[in-house]
């Protein structure tokens, strides 16, 4: 069983990669930058020449939370490229292979795909786009027996918050652990039907400023 997992180097992506490997998956770690579409396409095509793919997990993500007029054009393009364009392109490149294996696409979106928070317009747009792409793609692929799942994690204790002036509080009831998300991914893969969407939240909502 082969799986491509983006964002594998840290946080949720790392936890997902580790739990998959513990359960007999071979995790393919792409080397190309996700916003370099030509390099990404070339690498994925080379990977798929060797073996078919069973699972594609689009987990890599970037965030920015500030007034929209303060965000640089380069940052806007980077966020859209990594959070939305790359998952769409990877799905396109992998679908013929996933149809052969009756495989599974899992997109890690965000709780922000479901709400409208201040200073989150750009991030929310990319994650809401990913969520709706997932749900529409499932309808397209049902007859091909390819499963598509969208997962919306709430605040998760990772290095995602390193560059921001806020982070989840230290209350264990106010954040998720990356391993929680990884366990959910494994359960989704093992489920006999299709979990088309899953939202995972901590009990409390508590944020602290750095």
N, C-alpha and C positions, 0 to 999 in steps of 0.2 A: 504494500500500500504506500503510495507516494503522495506527499503533500507539499505544496508551496505555501509558506507562511511569510508574509511581509511584516516588517517591524520586529524581526526575530531577535534583535540584539539586546533588547531591554523591555522592561515592563510587561504588559499583557502579552505581547508577541513572544517574548522569551518564555513566559510561563506556558503558553500554548504549545510552543515547539517542544519543550521538555516533556510535557504530559503526553504528547503524541508519540515521541520517541520511546517513552516508557510503555506505550501500548502498541509497539511493533510497526509504527509508521516510519518511513524514511522521509525526513524533512529536507526539502531542497531550499537552500538559502541563497537567494539571488544576490548577485554582487552589484548589479547596475543601480544607479540612482533612479528612484521611481519617477522623478520629473524629467529624466532623459529618455524620452519615449523611443527613440531609435535604438539606443543601446539595450533598452528593456526588451523591445521586440526581438532583436537579434538573439539575446541570451535565452529568452523563453523558447524560441523556435529551435535552438540548439538542444535545449533540455528535452523537448518533446520529440525530437528525432530518436532519442535513446529509449525512452519509456513513456507509457501513457500515465496520466495523472488521475488520482482518485479524489483529491481534495485541494481546493484553493481557498486560503484564508487571507483575506485582505484586512490586515490589522494595523499597518503603519498609519500614523496620523500626526499632524501638527496642529497646534492651537495658537490663537492670538485673541486677546481680550482687551480691546482698547477702542476709543472712539474711531469710527470708520475712516474719518478724514485724516487720521494720524498714521494709517497703515500705508506702507510704501507699495507701489505698483508691483515691484519684484516680490514682495511678501504675499500679496494677493495671488499672484500667479503661482507661487510656490505652494501655497496652501491648497488651491484648487487642484494643482497638479498631483500632489501627494494624496490628498484626502478623497478626491473624486475621480479625476481623469485616470490615474493609475489603476484603480480597481476596475473601472469600465474597460480599459485597454486589456488588462490581464484576463478578465472574463472573456473578452472577445478572442484573445489568443488561445485560451485553454479550452474553449467550449467543445470543439470537435473531439478532443481527447476525453473530456469529461462525459460526453455523450456515449463514447465507447465503453467507459467503465461504469456508467450510471452513477456518476460521482456527485460531489457536493460542493457548493460555494457558500462560504460563510463570510459575511461582511460585518466587521466590528464598527458600528456607527457610534452613537452617543446619545445620552439622555437629551442632549441639546437638539437632537433631531425632532423631538416631540414638544419643545417649548420655545419660548421667545425671550431670551435673556438680554439684559442691557449689556452693551459692549461685546456682543457675541454674534453680530449679524453675519460676518464672513464665515466664521467657524460653523455656525448653525446652517448656513446655506449649503456648505459642502457636506455636512453630515445628513441634513434632510434630503439632499440630492442622492446621497448614497443609499439611504433608507428606501426612498421611492424607486430607485433603480433596482434594488434587491426585490422588492415586492412585485414590481412589474415583470422582472426577469423570471421570477418563479412561475407566473402565469404563462409565460412564453415556453418554459421548459418542462412543464408538467408532463406532457405526452412523451417527452424524450427521457423521462425518469431521472432527470437531473434535479437534485434538491437545492434549494436556495434558502438561506436563513439570514435574517438581519438581527444583530444583537445590539441592544442599546445599554451600555454600562453607564451607571451614574459615577460619582466621584470614586476614583480608585487610587490607592496610595502607590504612585510610581514617580519616576523622574519627569513625567509630563509637566509637572508644576515647577520644575527647577527655574524656569525663566520668568515666572509670574510672581506677582507680589501677594499672592494668596495660595492657600493649599488646604486640604481637608484638616479638620481639627484632629487632635490626638485621641479623641474618644473612639474606641474600637467600634462603636455602633454607628459611627458617622462616615465610614469609608469602606470600600471593598478592597480586598486583597487580590492581586493579579491571579493568584491560584484559584480564587473563587470563579473568575471568568473562564480560566482554563478548564476547570472541572465542568462548567456548564457547556463549553464547546464539546468536550468529549461526550457528554450526555446527549447533546444534539446529534452528534455523529452516530451514536449507538441506537438512537430512537428509531423504531421501525417505520413510523410515518414521517411527516414533515413538520417541524416546528418552524413556521415561516417567519415568526418574529418573537423575540424574547427581550424583555426589559428587566434589568437586574439593578436593584437599588439597596443602599444601606437603610437601616431603620430611621436614622436621624439625618437631618441636613444641618451640618455645622462646618463653617469655614473660618479659618483664622488668617489674619494678615501676617506677613513676614516682617 
